Amino acid sequence: MIYDPKTDIWSVDTRPSIGKLYGVIGVTTGVYAPQRVYVLSENSTSGYDTVNDVWSTAKAIRTPRFSFGVAVVDDVL
């Protein structure tokens, strides 16, 4: 589901090609990095381009993790 705060509307959008289990999400704003929604799971990372409605595979975490968190600081995960 995608939430648009400008219109206060939720909508169904493109789904990632790989299901995520025990994942976390980080969002970059487009100021210092491309505007993306990143979904990180124990051994994979996907990025969602909100402008073009496209999912892509991003570089995976070096060491598989379980029960972890993510933070975005200055547009960097």
PDB file of N, CA, C and O in Angstrom, chain B, residues numbered from 101:
ATOM      1  N   MET B 101       0.845  -1.181   0.000  1.00  0.00           N
ATOM      2  CA  MET B 101       0.000   0.000   0.000  1.00  0.00           C
ATOM      3  C   MET B 101       0.894   1.249   0.000  1.00  0.00           C
ATOM      4  O   MET B 101       1.944   1.283   0.643  1.00  0.00           O
ATOM      5  N   ILE B 102       0.461   2.241  -0.716  1.00  0.00           N
ATOM      6  CA  ILE B 102       1.193   3.506  -0.803  1.00  0.00           C
ATOM      7  C   ILE B 102       0.301   4.609  -0.251  1.00  0.00           C
ATOM      8  O   ILE B 102      -0.866   4.732  -0.622  1.00  0.00           O
ATOM      9  N   TYR B 103       0.878   5.413   0.649  1.00  0.00           N
ATOM     10  CA  TYR B 103       0.137   6.530   1.218  1.00  0.00           C
ATOM     11  C   TYR B 103       0.637   7.829   0.622  1.00  0.00           C
ATOM     12  O   TYR B 103       1.842   8.078   0.609  1.00  0.00           O
ATOM     13  N   ASP B 104      -0.258   8.652   0.135  1.00  0.00           N
ATOM     14  CA  ASP B 104       0.084   9.962  -0.398  1.00  0.00           C
ATOM     15  C   ASP B 104      -0.361  11.016   0.610  1.00  0.00           C
ATOM     16  O   ASP B 104      -1.555  11.287   0.734  1.00  0.00           O
ATOM     17  N   PRO B 105       0.588  11.614   1.334  1.00  0.00           N
ATOM     18  CA  PRO B 105       0.207  12.588   2.363  1.00  0.00           C
ATOM     19  C   PRO B 105      -0.404  13.868   1.787  1.00  0.00           C
ATOM     20  O   PRO B 105      -1.123  14.577   2.491  1.00  0.00           O
ATOM     21  N   LYS B 106      -0.128  14.170   0.521  1.00  0.00           N
ATOM     22  CA  LYS B 106      -0.692  15.376  -0.090  1.00  0.00           C
ATOM     23  C   LYS B 106      -2.198  15.242  -0.279  1.00  0.00           C
ATOM     24  O   LYS B 106      -2.940  16.208  -0.099  1.00  0.00           O
ATOM     25  N   THR B 107      -2.652  14.034  -0.646  1.00  0.00           N
ATOM     26  CA  THR B 107      -4.079  13.818  -0.886  1.00  0.00           C
ATOM     27  C   THR B 107      -4.760  13.062   0.253  1.00  0.00           C
ATOM     28  O   THR B 107      -5.984  12.933   0.271  1.00  0.00           O
ATOM     29  N   ASP B 108      -3.963  12.560   1.206  1.00  0.00           N
ATOM     30  CA  ASP B 108      -4.474  11.772   2.329  1.00  0.00           C
ATOM     31  C   ASP B 108      -5.206  10.518   1.838  1.00  0.00           C
ATOM     32  O   ASP B 108      -6.258  10.146   2.358  1.00  0.00           O
ATOM     33  N   ILE B 109      -4.612   9.873   0.812  1.00  0.00           N
ATOM     34  CA  ILE B 109      -5.231   8.690   0.208  1.00  0.00           C
ATOM     35  C   ILE B 109      -4.232   7.529   0.174  1.00  0.00           C
ATOM     36  O   ILE B 109      -3.056   7.706  -0.146  1.00  0.00           O
ATOM     37  N   TRP B 110      -4.737   6.336   0.514  1.00  0.00           N
ATOM     38  CA  TRP B 110      -3.973   5.092   0.381  1.00  0.00           C
ATOM     39  C   TRP B 110      -4.346   4.458  -0.946  1.00  0.00           C
ATOM     40  O   TRP B 110      -5.505   4.523  -1.357  1.00  0.00           O
ATOM     41  N   SER B 111      -3.372   3.837  -1.633  1.00  0.00           N
ATOM     42  CA  SER B 111      -3.666   3.139  -2.883  1.00  0.00           C
ATOM     43  C   SER B 111      -2.820   1.871  -2.983  1.00  0.00           C
ATOM     44  O   SER B 111      -1.776   1.751  -2.343  1.00  0.00           O
ATOM     45  N   VAL B 112      -3.292   0.933  -3.799  1.00  0.00           N
ATOM     46  CA  VAL B 112      -2.540  -0.285  -4.067  1.00  0.00           C
ATOM     47  C   VAL B 112      -1.584   0.034  -5.196  1.00  0.00           C
ATOM     48  O   VAL B 112      -1.971   0.651  -6.188  1.00  0.00           O
ATOM     49  N   ASP B 113      -0.334  -0.384  -5.049  1.00  0.00           N
ATOM     50  CA  ASP B 113       0.659  -0.061  -6.063  1.00  0.00           C
ATOM     51  C   ASP B 113       1.461  -1.305  -6.418  1.00  0.00           C
ATOM     52  O   ASP B 113       1.142  -2.404  -5.966  1.00  0.00           O
ATOM     53  N   THR B 114       2.485  -1.136  -7.215  1.00  0.00           N
ATOM     54  CA  THR B 114       3.333  -2.240  -7.661  1.00  0.00           C
ATOM     55  C   THR B 114       3.933  -2.975  -6.466  1.00  0.00           C
ATOM     56  O   THR B 114       4.386  -2.356  -5.502  1.00  0.00           O
ATOM     57  N   ARG B 115       3.928  -4.277  -6.544  1.00  0.00           N
ATOM     58  CA  ARG B 115       4.496  -5.093  -5.467  1.00  0.00           C
ATOM     59  C   ARG B 115       5.913  -5.518  -5.836  1.00  0.00           C
ATOM     60  O   ARG B 115       6.225  -5.681  -7.016  1.00  0.00           O
ATOM     61  N   PRO B 116       6.771  -5.698  -4.834  1.00  0.00           N
ATOM     62  CA  PRO B 116       8.131  -6.169  -5.136  1.00  0.00           C
ATOM     63  C   PRO B 116       8.062  -7.589  -5.687  1.00  0.00           C
ATOM     64  O   PRO B 116       7.134  -8.339  -5.383  1.00  0.00           O
ATOM     65  N   SER B 117       9.045  -7.946  -6.495  1.00  0.00           N
ATOM     66  CA  SER B 117       9.053  -9.270  -7.108  1.00  0.00           C
ATOM     67  C   SER B 117       9.408 -10.366  -6.105  1.00  0.00           C
ATOM     68  O   SER B 117       9.087 -11.533  -6.329  1.00  0.00           O
ATOM     69  N   ILE B 118      10.060 -10.008  -5.015  1.00  0.00           N
ATOM     70  CA  ILE B 118      10.459 -10.990  -4.011  1.00  0.00           C
ATOM     71  C   ILE B 118       9.758 -10.656  -2.705  1.00  0.00           C
ATOM     72  O   ILE B 118       9.803  -9.513  -2.251  1.00  0.00           O
ATOM     73  N   GLY B 119       9.115 -11.634  -2.103  1.00  0.00           N
ATOM     74  CA  GLY B 119       8.461 -11.412  -0.823  1.00  0.00           C
ATOM     75  C   GLY B 119       9.483 -11.144   0.282  1.00  0.00           C
ATOM     76  O   GLY B 119      10.601 -11.657   0.229  1.00  0.00           O
ATOM     77  N   LYS B 120       9.118 -10.372   1.248  1.00  0.00           N
ATOM     78  CA  LYS B 120      10.014 -10.035   2.339  1.00  0.00           C
ATOM     79  C   LYS B 120       9.465 -10.587   3.641  1.00  0.00           C
ATOM     80  O   LYS B 120       8.277 -10.451   3.935  1.00  0.00           O
ATOM     81  N   LEU B 121      10.324 -11.199   4.402  1.00  0.00           N
ATOM     82  CA  LEU B 121       9.966 -11.733   5.705  1.00  0.00           C
ATOM     83  C   LEU B 121      10.906 -11.122   6.722  1.00  0.00           C
ATOM     84  O   LEU B 121      12.121 -11.135   6.525  1.00  0.00           O
ATOM     85  N   TYR B 122      10.377 -10.598   7.786  1.00  0.00           N
ATOM     86  CA  TYR B 122      11.191  -9.962   8.823  1.00  0.00           C
ATOM     87  C   TYR B 122      12.031  -8.832   8.246  1.00  0.00           C
ATOM     88  O   TYR B 122      13.221  -8.734   8.546  1.00  0.00           O
ATOM     89  N   GLY B 123      11.445  -7.994   7.438  1.00  0.00           N
ATOM     90  CA  GLY B 123      12.171  -6.901   6.817  1.00  0.00           C
ATOM     91  C   GLY B 123      11.945  -5.579   7.521  1.00  0.00           C
ATOM     92  O   GLY B 123      11.069  -5.445   8.375  1.00  0.00           O
ATOM     93  N   VAL B 124      12.751  -4.616   7.146  1.00  0.00           N
ATOM     94  CA  VAL B 124      12.628  -3.245   7.639  1.00  0.00           C
ATOM     95  C   VAL B 124      12.598  -2.321   6.429  1.00  0.00           C
ATOM     96  O   VAL B 124      12.984  -2.704   5.325  1.00  0.00           O
ATOM     97  N   ILE B 125      12.136  -1.104   6.659  1.00  0.00           N
ATOM     98  CA  ILE B 125      12.003  -0.151   5.561  1.00  0.00           C
ATOM     99  C   ILE B 125      12.736   1.139   5.901  1.00  0.00           C
ATOM    100  O   ILE B 125      12.669   1.625   7.030  1.00  0.00           O
ATOM    101  N   GLY B 126      13.432   1.684   4.918  1.00  0.00           N
ATOM    102  CA  GLY B 126      14.071   2.985   5.027  1.00  0.00           C
ATOM    103  C   GLY B 126      13.706   3.794   3.795  1.00  0.00           C
ATOM    104  O   GLY B 126      13.607   3.240   2.700  1.00  0.00           O
ATOM    105  N   VAL B 127      13.506   5.088   3.955  1.00  0.00           N
ATOM    106  CA  VAL B 127      13.080   5.945   2.846  1.00  0.00           C
ATOM    107  C   VAL B 127      14.067   7.080   2.672  1.00  0.00           C
ATOM    108  O   VAL B 127      14.393   7.784   3.628  1.00  0.00           O
ATOM    109  N   THR B 128      14.548   7.258   1.431  1.00  0.00           N
ATOM    110  CA  THR B 128      15.391   8.406   1.121  1.00  0.00           C
ATOM    111  C   THR B 128      14.529   9.441   0.398  1.00  0.00           C
ATOM    112  O   THR B 128      13.611   9.085  -0.342  1.00  0.00           O
ATOM    113  N   THR B 129      14.825  10.705   0.614  1.00  0.00           N
ATOM    114  CA  THR B 129      13.939  11.778   0.171  1.00  0.00           C
ATOM    115  C   THR B 129      14.257  12.358  -1.196  1.00  0.00           C
ATOM    116  O   THR B 129      13.438  13.079  -1.765  1.00  0.00           O
ATOM    117  N   GLY B 130      15.429  12.057  -1.730  1.00  0.00           N
ATOM    118  CA  GLY B 130      15.805  12.625  -3.018  1.00  0.00           C
ATOM    119  C   GLY B 130      16.677  13.848  -2.899  1.00  0.00           C
ATOM    120  O   GLY B 130      17.063  14.425  -3.915  1.00  0.00           O
ATOM    121  N   VAL B 131      17.003  14.266  -1.678  1.00  0.00           N
ATOM    122  CA  VAL B 131      17.865  15.433  -1.495  1.00  0.00           C
ATOM    123  C   VAL B 131      19.319  15.060  -1.796  1.00  0.00           C
ATOM    124  O   VAL B 131      19.965  15.720  -2.610  1.00  0.00           O
ATOM    125  N   TYR B 132      19.845  14.009  -1.149  1.00  0.00           N
ATOM    126  CA  TYR B 132      21.230  13.582  -1.347  1.00  0.00           C
ATOM    127  C   TYR B 132      21.328  12.209  -2.014  1.00  0.00           C
ATOM    128  O   TYR B 132      22.412  11.810  -2.441  1.00  0.00           O
ATOM    129  N   ALA B 133      20.245  11.505  -2.106  1.00  0.00           N
ATOM    130  CA  ALA B 133      20.193  10.179  -2.734  1.00  0.00           C
ATOM    131  C   ALA B 133      18.902  10.115  -3.523  1.00  0.00           C
ATOM    132  O   ALA B 133      18.001  10.922  -3.296  1.00  0.00           O
ATOM    133  N   PRO B 134      18.795   9.167  -4.447  1.00  0.00           N
ATOM    134  CA  PRO B 134      17.533   9.056  -5.190  1.00  0.00           C
ATOM    135  C   PRO B 134      16.355   8.809  -4.253  1.00  0.00           C
ATOM    136  O   PRO B 134      16.493   8.130  -3.235  1.00  0.00           O
ATOM    137  N   GLN B 135      15.214   9.358  -4.597  1.00  0.00           N
ATOM    138  CA  GLN B 135      14.008   9.152  -3.784  1.00  0.00           C
ATOM    139  C   GLN B 135      13.569   7.707  -3.938  1.00  0.00           C
ATOM    140  O   GLN B 135      13.109   7.304  -5.006  1.00  0.00           O
ATOM    141  N   ARG B 136      13.710   6.927  -2.871  1.00  0.00           N
ATOM    142  CA  ARG B 136      13.394   5.499  -2.913  1.00  0.00           C
ATOM    143  C   ARG B 136      12.833   5.038  -1.575  1.00  0.00           C
ATOM    144  O   ARG B 136      13.069   5.645  -0.530  1.00  0.00           O
ATOM    145  N   VAL B 137      12.083   3.948  -1.645  1.00  0.00           N
ATOM    146  CA  VAL B 137      11.673   3.208  -0.456  1.00  0.00           C
ATOM    147  C   VAL B 137      12.469   1.912  -0.510  1.00  0.00           C
ATOM    148  O   VAL B 137      12.307   1.125  -1.442  1.00  0.00           O
ATOM    149  N   TYR B 138      13.329   1.682   0.484  1.00  0.00           N
ATOM    150  CA  TYR B 138      14.159   0.485   0.518  1.00  0.00           C
ATOM    151  C   TYR B 138      13.558  -0.521   1.493  1.00  0.00           C
ATOM    152  O   TYR B 138      13.204  -0.180   2.622  1.00  0.00           O
ATOM    153  N   VAL B 139      13.449  -1.766   1.034  1.00  0.00           N
ATOM    154  CA  VAL B 139      12.968  -2.857   1.873  1.00  0.00           C
ATOM    155  C   VAL B 139      14.143  -3.802   2.056  1.00  0.00           C
ATOM    156  O   VAL B 139      14.596  -4.440   1.105  1.00  0.00           O
ATOM    157  N   LEU B 140      14.634  -3.887   3.292  1.00  0.00           N
ATOM    158  CA  LEU B 140      15.779  -4.730   3.600  1.00  0.00           C
ATOM    159  C   LEU B 140      15.297  -5.935   4.396  1.00  0.00           C
ATOM    160  O   LEU B 140      14.579  -5.787   5.385  1.00  0.00           O
ATOM    161  N   SER B 141      15.689  -7.108   3.969  1.00  0.00           N
ATOM    162  CA  SER B 141      15.352  -8.320   4.713  1.00  0.00           C
ATOM    163  C   SER B 141      16.646  -9.025   5.101  1.00  0.00           C
ATOM    164  O   SER B 141      17.740  -8.497   4.901  1.00  0.00           O
ATOM    165  N   GLU B 142      16.505 -10.216   5.655  1.00  0.00           N
ATOM    166  CA  GLU B 142      17.677 -10.901   6.196  1.00  0.00           C
ATOM    167  C   GLU B 142      18.778 -11.150   5.169  1.00  0.00           C
ATOM    168  O   GLU B 142      19.939 -11.270   5.559  1.00  0.00           O
ATOM    169  N   ASN B 143      18.469 -11.234   3.880  1.00  0.00           N
ATOM    170  CA  ASN B 143      19.533 -11.475   2.907  1.00  0.00           C
ATOM    171  C   ASN B 143      19.302 -10.803   1.554  1.00  0.00           C
ATOM    172  O   ASN B 143      19.932 -11.184   0.568  1.00  0.00           O
ATOM    173  N   SER B 144      18.420  -9.822   1.488  1.00  0.00           N
ATOM    174  CA  SER B 144      18.200  -9.121   0.224  1.00  0.00           C
ATOM    175  C   SER B 144      17.708  -7.701   0.476  1.00  0.00           C
ATOM    176  O   SER B 144      17.210  -7.375   1.554  1.00  0.00           O
ATOM    177  N   THR B 145      17.861  -6.877  -0.537  1.00  0.00           N
ATOM    178  CA  THR B 145      17.409  -5.489  -0.457  1.00  0.00           C
ATOM    179  C   THR B 145      16.747  -5.120  -1.774  1.00  0.00           C
ATOM    180  O   THR B 145      17.290  -5.397  -2.844  1.00  0.00           O
ATOM    181  N   SER B 146      15.580  -4.497  -1.702  1.00  0.00           N
ATOM    182  CA  SER B 146      14.891  -4.006  -2.889  1.00  0.00           C
ATOM    183  C   SER B 146      14.662  -2.511  -2.725  1.00  0.00           C
ATOM    184  O   SER B 146      14.512  -2.008  -1.611  1.00  0.00           O
ATOM    185  N   GLY B 147      14.636  -1.815  -3.846  1.00  0.00           N
ATOM    186  CA  GLY B 147      14.366  -0.389  -3.820  1.00  0.00           C
ATOM    187  C   GLY B 147      13.166  -0.075  -4.698  1.00  0.00           C
ATOM    188  O   GLY B 147      13.046  -0.590  -5.809  1.00  0.00           O
ATOM    189  N   TYR B 148      12.281   0.774  -4.192  1.00  0.00           N
ATOM    190  CA  TYR B 148      11.089   1.158  -4.944  1.00  0.00           C
ATOM    191  C   TYR B 148      11.220   2.611  -5.366  1.00  0.00           C
ATOM    192  O   TYR B 148      11.343   3.500  -4.523  1.00  0.00           O
ATOM    193  N   ASP B 149      11.194   2.852  -6.663  1.00  0.00           N
ATOM    194  CA  ASP B 149      11.228   4.193  -7.235  1.00  0.00           C
ATOM    195  C   ASP B 149       9.791   4.700  -7.270  1.00  0.00           C
ATOM    196  O   ASP B 149       8.995   4.262  -8.101  1.00  0.00           O
ATOM    197  N   THR B 150       9.461   5.617  -6.375  1.00  0.00           N
ATOM    198  CA  THR B 150       8.084   6.101  -6.237  1.00  0.00           C
ATOM    199  C   THR B 150       7.643   6.947  -7.419  1.00  0.00           C
ATOM    200  O   THR B 150       6.448   7.029  -7.704  1.00  0.00           O
ATOM    201  N   VAL B 151       8.572   7.571  -8.104  1.00  0.00           N
ATOM    202  CA  VAL B 151       8.225   8.427  -9.241  1.00  0.00           C
ATOM    203  C   VAL B 151       7.847   7.589 -10.462  1.00  0.00           C
ATOM    204  O   VAL B 151       6.867   7.885 -11.145  1.00  0.00           O
ATOM    205  N   ASN B 152       8.634   6.535 -10.735  1.00  0.00           N
ATOM    206  CA  ASN B 152       8.410   5.715 -11.926  1.00  0.00           C
ATOM    207  C   ASN B 152       7.664   4.419 -11.634  1.00  0.00           C
ATOM    208  O   ASN B 152       7.415   3.637 -12.552  1.00  0.00           O
ATOM    209  N   ASP B 153       7.302   4.173 -10.374  1.00  0.00           N
ATOM    210  CA  ASP B 153       6.555   2.985  -9.975  1.00  0.00           C
ATOM    211  C   ASP B 153       7.279   1.702 -10.395  1.00  0.00           C
ATOM    212  O   ASP B 153       6.693   0.818 -11.020  1.00  0.00           O
ATOM    213  N   VAL B 154       8.566   1.621 -10.037  1.00  0.00           N
ATOM    214  CA  VAL B 154       9.399   0.489 -10.433  1.00  0.00           C
ATOM    215  C   VAL B 154      10.177  -0.030  -9.224  1.00  0.00           C
ATOM    216  O   VAL B 154      10.761   0.746  -8.467  1.00  0.00           O
ATOM    217  N   TRP B 155      10.177  -1.361  -9.055  1.00  0.00           N
ATOM    218  CA  TRP B 155      10.996  -2.012  -8.035  1.00  0.00           C
ATOM    219  C   TRP B 155      12.294  -2.481  -8.681  1.00  0.00           C
ATOM    220  O   TRP B 155      12.299  -2.897  -9.839  1.00  0.00           O
ATOM    221  N   SER B 156      13.388  -2.416  -7.937  1.00  0.00           N
ATOM    222  CA  SER B 156      14.663  -2.946  -8.413  1.00  0.00           C
ATOM    223  C   SER B 156      15.390  -3.609  -7.250  1.00  0.00           C
ATOM    224  O   SER B 156      15.107  -3.342  -6.082  1.00  0.00           O
ATOM    225  N   THR B 157      16.323  -4.469  -7.596  1.00  0.00           N
ATOM    226  CA  THR B 157      17.136  -5.118  -6.574  1.00  0.00           C
ATOM    227  C   THR B 157      18.310  -4.213  -6.263  1.00  0.00           C
ATOM    228  O   THR B 157      18.975  -3.717  -7.172  1.00  0.00           O
ATOM    229  N   ALA B 158      18.564  -3.998  -4.993  1.00  0.00           N
ATOM    230  CA  ALA B 158      19.693  -3.178  -4.567  1.00  0.00           C
ATOM    231  C   ALA B 158      20.743  -4.089  -3.937  1.00  0.00           C
ATOM    232  O   ALA B 158      20.501  -5.280  -3.738  1.00  0.00           O
ATOM    233  N   LYS B 159      21.877  -3.540  -3.634  1.00  0.00           N
ATOM    234  CA  LYS B 159      22.961  -4.313  -3.034  1.00  0.00           C
ATOM    235  C   LYS B 159      22.502  -4.855  -1.676  1.00  0.00           C
ATOM    236  O   LYS B 159      22.004  -4.112  -0.830  1.00  0.00           O
ATOM    237  N   ALA B 160      22.680  -6.161  -1.491  1.00  0.00           N
ATOM    238  CA  ALA B 160      22.254  -6.808  -0.242  1.00  0.00           C
ATOM    239  C   ALA B 160      23.189  -6.438   0.909  1.00  0.00           C
ATOM    240  O   ALA B 160      24.325  -6.012   0.697  1.00  0.00           O
ATOM    241  N   ILE B 161      22.693  -6.608   2.112  1.00  0.00           N
ATOM    242  CA  ILE B 161      23.500  -6.402   3.308  1.00  0.00           C
ATOM    243  C   ILE B 161      24.641  -7.414   3.273  1.00  0.00           C
ATOM    244  O   ILE B 161      24.438  -8.564   2.883  1.00  0.00           O
ATOM    245  N   ARG B 162      25.837  -6.994   3.678  1.00  0.00           N
ATOM    246  CA  ARG B 162      27.013  -7.881   3.607  1.00  0.00           C
ATOM    247  C   ARG B 162      26.842  -9.161   4.407  1.00  0.00           C
ATOM    248  O   ARG B 162      27.171 -10.249   3.932  1.00  0.00           O
ATOM    249  N   THR B 163      26.328  -9.029   5.616  1.00  0.00           N
ATOM    250  CA  THR B 163      26.132 -10.185   6.486  1.00  0.00           C
ATOM    251  C   THR B 163      24.644 -10.333   6.737  1.00  0.00           C
ATOM    252  O   THR B 163      24.010  -9.393   7.217  1.00  0.00           O
ATOM    253  N   PRO B 164      24.061 -11.500   6.424  1.00  0.00           N
ATOM    254  CA  PRO B 164      22.627 -11.680   6.668  1.00  0.00           C
ATOM    255  C   PRO B 164      22.258 -11.348   8.120  1.00  0.00           C
ATOM    256  O   PRO B 164      22.974 -11.712   9.053  1.00  0.00           O
ATOM    257  N   ARG B 165      21.141 -10.659   8.291  1.00  0.00           N
ATOM    258  CA  ARG B 165      20.692 -10.225   9.621  1.00  0.00           C
ATOM    259  C   ARG B 165      19.286 -10.718   9.879  1.00  0.00           C
ATOM    260  O   ARG B 165      18.521 -10.975   8.950  1.00  0.00           O
ATOM    261  N   PHE B 166      18.958 -10.847  11.145  1.00  0.00           N
ATOM    262  CA  PHE B 166      17.622 -11.217  11.568  1.00  0.00           C
ATOM    263  C   PHE B 166      17.272 -10.334  12.751  1.00  0.00           C
ATOM    264  O   PHE B 166      18.087 -10.176  13.660  1.00  0.00           O
ATOM    265  N   SER B 167      16.090  -9.761  12.761  1.00  0.00           N
ATOM    266  CA  SER B 167      15.660  -8.886  13.851  1.00  0.00           C
ATOM    267  C   SER B 167      16.569  -7.661  13.959  1.00  0.00           C
ATOM    268  O   SER B 167      17.217  -7.451  14.984  1.00  0.00           O
ATOM    269  N   PHE B 168      16.612  -6.865  12.909  1.00  0.00           N
ATOM    270  CA  PHE B 168      17.473  -5.691  12.892  1.00  0.00           C
ATOM    271  C   PHE B 168      16.647  -4.454  12.569  1.00  0.00           C
ATOM    272  O   PHE B 168      15.460  -4.560  12.261  1.00  0.00           O
ATOM    273  N   GLY B 169      17.263  -3.294  12.636  1.00  0.00           N
ATOM    274  CA  GLY B 169      16.594  -2.040  12.328  1.00  0.00           C
ATOM    275  C   GLY B 169      17.401  -1.261  11.305  1.00  0.00           C
ATOM    276  O   GLY B 169      18.519  -1.644  10.959  1.00  0.00           O
ATOM    277  N   VAL B 170      16.836  -0.186  10.832  1.00  0.00           N
ATOM    278  CA  VAL B 170      17.520   0.671   9.873  1.00  0.00           C
ATOM    279  C   VAL B 170      17.208   2.121  10.228  1.00  0.00           C
ATOM    280  O   VAL B 170      16.140   2.429  10.759  1.00  0.00           O
ATOM    281  N   ALA B 171      18.143   2.988   9.931  1.00  0.00           N
ATOM    282  CA  ALA B 171      17.955   4.428  10.124  1.00  0.00           C
ATOM    283  C   ALA B 171      18.408   5.147   8.867  1.00  0.00           C
ATOM    284  O   ALA B 171      19.305   4.678   8.167  1.00  0.00           O
ATOM    285  N   VAL B 172      17.798   6.271   8.585  1.00  0.00           N
ATOM    286  CA  VAL B 172      18.213   7.092   7.458  1.00  0.00           C
ATOM    287  C   VAL B 172      18.702   8.418   8.034  1.00  0.00           C
ATOM    288  O   VAL B 172      17.958   9.128   8.710  1.00  0.00           O
ATOM    289  N   VAL B 173      19.976   8.741   7.754  1.00  0.00           N
ATOM    290  CA  VAL B 173      20.572   9.979   8.236  1.00  0.00           C
ATOM    291  C   VAL B 173      21.172  10.698   7.022  1.00  0.00           C
ATOM    292  O   VAL B 173      21.993  10.125   6.305  1.00  0.00           O
ATOM    293  N   ASP B 174      20.768  11.931   6.794  1.00  0.00           N
ATOM    294  CA  ASP B 174      21.232  12.700   5.635  1.00  0.00           C
ATOM    295  C   ASP B 174      21.040  11.924   4.338  1.00  0.00           C
ATOM    296  O   ASP B 174      21.920  11.922   3.478  1.00  0.00           O
ATOM    297  N   ASP B 175      19.901  11.270   4.196  1.00  0.00           N
ATOM    298  CA  ASP B 175      19.533  10.514   3.002  1.00  0.00           C
ATOM    299  C   ASP B 175      20.413   9.289   2.748  1.00  0.00           C
ATOM    300  O   ASP B 175      20.504   8.819   1.614  1.00  0.00           O
ATOM    301  N   VAL B 176      21.056   8.773   3.786  1.00  0.00           N
ATOM    302  CA  VAL B 176      21.873   7.570   3.684  1.00  0.00           C
ATOM    303  C   VAL B 176      21.322   6.532   4.649  1.00  0.00           C
ATOM    304  O   VAL B 176      21.081   6.830   5.818  1.00  0.00           O
ATOM    305  N   LEU B 177      21.120   5.288   4.148  1.00  0.00           N
ATOM    306  CA  LEU B 177      20.644   4.212   5.019  1.00  0.00           C
ATOM    307  C   LEU B 177      21.724   3.841   6.007  1.00  0.00           C
ATOM    308  O   LEU B 177      21.525   2.952   6.834  1.00  0.00           O
TER     309      LEU B 177
END
